[in-house]
């Protein structure tokens, strides 16, 4: 597995375990740091969103929040 694949796996696992609570990029970044994964998170999140593994929405405070999609759950199960 490449470092990006490991980071994608970690992010999908984090979002899956958060019980459908939308998470911010800063929260994901903090969790990746605590897990020892360093990556270009904005680019990685954009790539994951393009591949439909995650989706994002802005809330009322104009903060982008991420959730895992069904395709992301399937990809996590395959890893």
C-alpha positions in Angstrom: 0.0 0.0 0.0 1.2 3.5 -0.8 1.1 6.2 1.8 -1.9 7.8 0.1 -3.8 4.5 0.2 -3.0 4.1 3.9 -4.2 7.7 4.5 -7.4 7.0 2.5 -8.0 3.9 4.5 -7.6 5.8 7.7 -9.9 8.6 6.7 -12.6 6.2 5.5 -12.3 4.3 8.8 -12.5 7.5 10.8 -15.6 8.7 9.0 -17.2 5.2 9.2 -16.6 5.0 13.0 -18.0 8.5 13.6 -21.6 7.3 13.2 -22.6 9.5 10.3 -21.6 12.7 12.2 -20.2 15.1 9.6 -16.6 15.9 10.4 -14.5 19.0 9.5 -11.2 18.9 7.7 -9.5 20.1 10.8 -10.8 17.2 12.8 -9.7 14.7 10.1 -6.3 16.4 10.0 -5.9 16.1 13.7 -6.9 12.4 13.7 -4.4 11.7 10.9 -1.7 13.5 12.8 -2.5 11.5 16.0 -2.3 8.3 13.9 1.1 9.3 12.5 -0.1 9.8 8.9 1.1 12.9 7.1 -0.3 13.7 3.7 -1.6 16.5 1.6 -5.0 16.4 3.1 -6.8 19.0 1.0 -5.7 17.3 -2.2 -6.5 13.8 -0.8 -10.0 14.8 0.3 -10.6 16.4 -3.1 -9.5 13.2 -4.8 -11.7 11.0 -2.5 -14.6 13.3 -3.2 -14.1 13.0 -7.0 -14.0 9.2 -6.6 -17.3 9.4 -4.6 -15.8 7.8 -1.5 -16.8 10.8 0.6 -19.1 13.7 0.2 -19.0 17.2 1.7 -21.5 19.9 2.5 -21.2 23.3 4.0 -23.2 23.9 7.1 -24.9 27.1 8.3 -21.6 28.5 9.5 -20.0 27.9 6.1 -17.8 25.1 7.4 -17.3 22.2 5.0 -18.1 18.8 6.7 -17.3 15.4 5.3 -19.2 12.1 5.5 -18.5 8.6 4.1 -20.7 7.5 1.1 -22.0 4.0 0.4 -19.2 3.6 -2.2 -16.7 4.6 0.5 -18.1 1.9 2.9 -17.7 -0.7 0.1 -14.1 0.4 -0.6 -13.3 0.2 3.1 -14.7 -3.3 3.3 -12.4 -4.3 0.4 -9.3 -2.9 2.1 
